[in-house]
Amino acid sequence: MVGRILEAFSNGLRVLLGCLMASLAVPVAMQVISRYTGLIPTFLWTEELATFIFVWVVMIGSMLAVWDGTHFDVVISRDALSPGGALLQKGVVYAAIMVFALLFAWYGIEYAKVGSIQNSVMMRANLLWIYVSVPLAGAIWAIFAAYRLYEAFSAFTKNRTAAS
């Protein structure tokens, strides 16, 4: 049940990521056209908008990488490890991700508070829209890593009971 909810959530993140990637093309294209052709005037806000979108693309992409198991992976003679050893290694990796994710979420709240009192220069947008990506990403990394840790632990215990 939880796995299906998280899978649906990750699919929603994929759609959002695709929309953000498509929307990133607009301000970047405006910058390129204005800089190299002179067909349109230079809009300074396009650089800020592209930066805002890019930050969210990176954070959402990293959330999906944690869900997919590709964000942080260490290959330590994976072929030489037994199935139980590989599951144990995966559990250690997800536990480490979860620790760092919780640190990001916790300290990211203070970081976002700093952003809430700042505005961007050209667009006059509150920088909380950027800074909040850090604690939000940390929280979602932690949720995804906790679920993957649970899966690895369940598979490890099944593997141990099957071997007994």
Secondary structure, DSSP 4 states (H G I P E B T S, - for coil): -HHHHHHHHHHHHHHHHHHHHHHHHHHHHHHHHHHHT-SS---THHHHHHHHHHHHHHHHHHHHHHHHT-SS---SSTTTS-HHHHHHHHHHHHHHHHHHHHHHHHHHHHHHHHHHT-B-TTT--BTHHHHTHHHHHHHHHHHHHHHHHHHHHHHHHHHHHHH-
